[in-house]
Amino acid sequence: MTKKESRQFNISVEGINCERMYFEHLARLVNSSNRNTYNLKVDPRKMSPLEYAKRNAYKPVDKRKGNKKIPYIHVQDIEDYYDDFQRKKFFGMIDEMRTAEDKFGIVYELGYSNYTFELWMLLHVADMKHAVQDRHSYLGAINRWFNRNYTNIDEFKNHTEFRRILDEFVTLDSIIQAIRRAERIVEKNVVDRKVKETYKGVSFYRDNPDVSIHEVVQMIFDVCVVK
């Protein structure tokens, strides 16, 4: 059997466990699926965009269709646009993406979730088109849809437990469903005329639910030609 070529994605993430483990799991799914033309290599690390670029900018960057370089990806939560600290943190991360682009001649794309990464995980198993009161409000939906009985979100984020969630619920087919459900969230936000902001080329809605992680995951599928 001919060994498949690989495509490398450089991914910086905000969280300690979940985002990193998710993209590592995604690579395992793609590479063992026989539904891909190219294998997926990822190097997800908990780092700011600028720190990650400093570490990796000297490495060669793979190309995608049209001979365009594969962009770097950063995954980040908005958490709460109306909280001054969280809003400044989100904007500061975008500032770092743009600084990294200028300094190292790379392209950085953002996959965000509003409020949190839990929204993206839930989209693998359910529609999540209605707003929640705060980021802790995802706990009820997590327990219901993942058949768990957590008392707080930190239990869901525990390394061992999150690995079980990935193994039980995250497949290539459920990821495709998550992408479709995320697209429906965006469509509903347009219909509902929610307030949209743009900061240094990144457009997002102030109010949850909102998400763009599906866009970077779809790009990964497109580059690796996953069917």
N, C-alpha and C positions, 0 to 999 in steps of 0.2 A: 504494500500500500504506500502510495506517495505521501510524504509528510506535507501537511498544509503549511503555507506561509502564514506568518502571524502579523497582526497589526497591533501596535503599541499605543495605549492611551495613558497619558500622564494625568493623574487625578489627585487633587488636593481636597481634603474634606475638613469639615468643622468638628465633627463628633469623634469621640474616642473609639467607639466600637461599631456602631450600627452602619454608618455609611461605608466605612472601610470593608467590613465583612460583607455588605451587600454586593459591592462591585467585585470582590474576590469570588463570591458565590456566582455572580453573573458570568464571570470568565469560565468557571468550571462547567456551568450549564452549556454555554456556547460550544466549548471545546469538546464536550462529550456527546454532542447532540446529533452529529451527521446532518445537521440542517444549516451548516455554515460553509461558506467558501473559504474564509480565512479564520484562523484561530485568533483568539483575543488574549492579549497580554495587558495586564493592568498593574499599576504601581500606586495604589491609593495610600496616602499618608495624611495623618492629622497635622496639617501645616497651613499657615496662611499662604495665599497665592504667591506672594513675593518670596517667602522662604522656600517654597517648593520650586519656584523657577530658578532661584540661585543654585539649588542642589542639582537640577536636571537640565538646565539650559544648554550645557555643553554636549549633551547626548543627541545623536541624530534623531530626527522626527520622521515617522512614517508618513507616507502620502496616501490620500484617498482618491476616489474617482475624479478626474479632471486635473490630476497632478497637484491638488491643493494639500498643504500640510494639515495633518490631523491636529486640531486645536487642543490645548490644555483644557482641562475641565476643573472647575471648583464647585463643590456641593455645599450649600449653606442654607440655614433656616432664616426666615425673616423674624419669626417669633412674635413680635408685636410692634407694628409700625408706629403705633401711637405712644409707645414708651420711648422717651428721648434716648436712653442708653442703647436700647436694641436697634433703633433706627440709625443712630450714629455708627454703631458697630457694623450694620449691614452696608451702609454707604462707605465706610472705611475699607471694608473688604473689596468693594468694587473699585475704590481708589487704588488698592494694591494690585488688582488685576490689570488695570490700565498702566500702572507704573511698570509692572513686569513686562507687559507688551512692549512698551517704549524702550526699556533698558536691554531686553534680551532678544528683541525681534521675533517674538512668538505671538500667537493668538490665544486668548483665554475666553472660554465660554462658561456661563453660569447655569447650574441647575439648582433652583431654589424651591423651597416649600414654605407656604404660609398657612398655618403657623410653623409646623415642625415636620421632620422626616417621618413621623408616625402617620401623617396624612398619606404620603406616598406608599408606605407599607400597606395601609388599609385599602388602597385602591386595587391591590392585587386580589381582594376578596369581596369588595363591596363598592357601591356608588357612595360618594361622599360629597354631595353637591350643596349641602346645607352648612351654614356657619356654626361654629361652636363658640362658647363663651370665652374660653381661654385654652391654652395648650394642654392643660391637665384634663380637659374634657374629653380627650381621645381615649381615656382609660376604659370607659364603659364600652365603647365600640371595639376596642382591642380585645377585651374579655369576651364579648359576644361573638365576634367574627373569627377569632383565633382559638376559641374554646378554652379560655384560660380563666383564672380567678386571681389576678394580680390585685394587690392593694395599692400600688403606686406605679408610676411609669418607669421608675428605675429598675423594677423587677423585669419588665419587658426588655430593657436595654442591657441587662446582664449578659455577659459574653456567652455563657453556656445556653441560657434560655433563648437568646436571639438566634443562635445557631440552630436550635430546634425549630424555631418559627420559619427560618429560611428553608430548612430541609423539608418541612411539612407543606409549606404554602407557596413558596416562590419557585415556579417553573417557567420555562420559556413561554408557555401558553398563558400562564397567569400574568406574566410581565406584559405580554401583548394586550391582555385585557386591561391592565393598569394604565397602559398608554392610551387606550381608547377612552377609559373613564376620565383620565386627566384632560383629554381633549374636550370632553363634554363639560367639564368644569369651566374651562376657558370659554367655551361657546356660551354657557349660561352667564358668565360674568359680562360678556358683551351684551347679551340680551337684556340683562338686568341694569345695564349702564352703570356699572360700578366705577368708582374713581380709579383711574389708571395714572401711574407716575412713570416717568422716564428719568434715569440718572446715569449719565455717561454711557448711553447706549443700551442700558438694561431697563426694560419696561416690565412693570409689575403692578398688580392691584393692591391697594392698601389693606383691604379687608379679606379675611379668610372665607372660604377656602380658595387658594390659588397655588399654582404649581408650575414649574417648568422642567423638573427633573425628567419628565417623559421625553422632552426634546433631546436631551443629551443621550438618553438610553436609546431612543430611536436612531440617532446618529451612529451610535455604536453598532446597532443592528445593520444599518445601511452599509457602513464601512466593511463589516465582516460578512455582509450578504447573508444574513440570517433569515430563514424563511419559516 
